[in-house]
Amino acid sequence: MREAYELEMVDADTHIKVGLIKYRVPKSEAVGRALSAEEQAALIEACQADENTLMGLRDATIFYVLLKLGLRRSEVIKLDVKHLNFKTGKIRIEGKGGKIAHLDLVEPLKSHLSAWLDKRGKATGALFSPFVPRHGTIRTGERLSPQAVYAIVRRRAAEADIPPLQVHDFRRTFITVGTKAGIPIEVMRELARHENISITASYQRFDDEDRLEALEQIGQATA
């Protein structure tokens, strides 16, 4: 909402009122969801269709980082240019409690990050910065706020004509896609940097099609 306000997409009254809204989710309902492949593609296409091509490239790169590494919002905004090492193929992540991890940069994420740096410039500072309202230039000396990332996700979801998203849905998608691809849950726990495997398991999201496929496989495997 903060970035939406800075870009003059909403007025001051709306900005204040939205900040006062309290969202409550019944405990019986699973919070959040995993994005389908079609929704992921629609988000990227919405970014690519932006008249401000630089802002669109930034947002698309943020989505790639969220989807391909399963980072938390707080981890994304802490990323600096110096945390990328294309020679070693590693990216430095500062996680919860200041814990440091070094994750592998694999394709296509590596290429997308390289393309973003080519446009952003190699100057030191935050990897993802806000833009000057109405001018479309990057404020490289500043860092995106958590609220700005939230605003980016909500705005692009609306442009892509998909249901509203939470930033953490990208992390749920990362874990769900991984486990559906057959990656052991313990490996996904390590990639997500969870201390308890039960937390990783709680991020998985399955639909009726997944359950039907599971029953069919069990039916074929049993006597």
QUILIN-V29252 format. One record per backbone hydrogen bond with DSSP energy under -0.5 kcal/mol. CO is the residue of the C=O (numbers start at 1). NH is the residue of the N-H. If there is no record, write none. Layout:
BEGIN
co=CO nh=NH
co=CO nh=NH
END
This chain:
BEGIN
co=1 nh=5
co=2 nh=6
co=3 nh=7
co=4 nh=9
co=4 nh=10
co=5 nh=8
co=11 nh=15
co=12 nh=16
co=13 nh=17
co=14 nh=18
co=15 nh=19
co=16 nh=20
co=17 nh=20
co=17 nh=21
co=18 nh=21
co=21 nh=23
co=26 nh=29
co=36 nh=40
co=37 nh=41
co=38 nh=42
co=39 nh=43
co=40 nh=44
co=41 nh=45
co=42 nh=46
co=43 nh=47
co=44 nh=48
co=45 nh=49
co=47 nh=50
co=51 nh=53
co=52 nh=56
co=53 nh=57
co=54 nh=58
co=55 nh=59
co=56 nh=60
co=57 nh=61
co=58 nh=62
co=59 nh=63
co=60 nh=64
co=61 nh=65
co=62 nh=66
co=63 nh=67
co=64 nh=68
co=65 nh=69
co=65 nh=71
co=66 nh=70
co=72 nh=76
co=73 nh=77
co=74 nh=78
co=76 nh=79
co=79 nh=127
co=79 nh=128
co=80 nh=83
co=81 nh=84
co=83 nh=92
co=85 nh=89
co=85 nh=90
co=89 nh=105
co=90 nh=85
co=91 nh=103
co=93 nh=95
co=93 nh=101
co=95 nh=98
co=96 nh=99
co=99 nh=95
co=101 nh=93
co=101 nh=103
co=103 nh=91
co=104 nh=106
co=106 nh=109
co=106 nh=110
co=108 nh=112
co=109 nh=113
co=110 nh=114
co=111 nh=115
co=112 nh=116
co=113 nh=117
co=114 nh=118
co=115 nh=119
co=116 nh=120
co=117 nh=121
co=125 nh=81
co=127 nh=129
co=128 nh=144
co=130 nh=139
co=132 nh=135
co=132 nh=136
co=137 nh=132
co=138 nh=140
co=139 nh=142
co=140 nh=126
co=145 nh=149
co=146 nh=150
co=147 nh=151
co=148 nh=152
co=149 nh=153
co=150 nh=154
co=151 nh=155
co=152 nh=156
co=153 nh=157
co=154 nh=158
co=155 nh=159
co=156 nh=160
co=157 nh=162
co=158 nh=161
co=166 nh=169
co=167 nh=170
co=168 nh=172
co=169 nh=173
co=170 nh=174
co=171 nh=175
co=172 nh=176
co=173 nh=177
co=174 nh=178
co=175 nh=179
co=176 nh=180
co=177 nh=181
co=178 nh=183
co=179 nh=182
co=184 nh=187
co=184 nh=188
co=185 nh=189
co=186 nh=190
co=187 nh=191
co=188 nh=192
co=189 nh=193
co=189 nh=194
co=196 nh=199
co=196 nh=200
co=197 nh=201
co=198 nh=202
co=199 nh=203
co=200 nh=203
co=201 nh=204
co=207 nh=211
co=208 nh=212
co=209 nh=213
co=210 nh=214
co=211 nh=215
co=212 nh=216
co=213 nh=217
co=214 nh=218
co=215 nh=219
co=216 nh=220
co=217 nh=221
co=218 nh=222
END
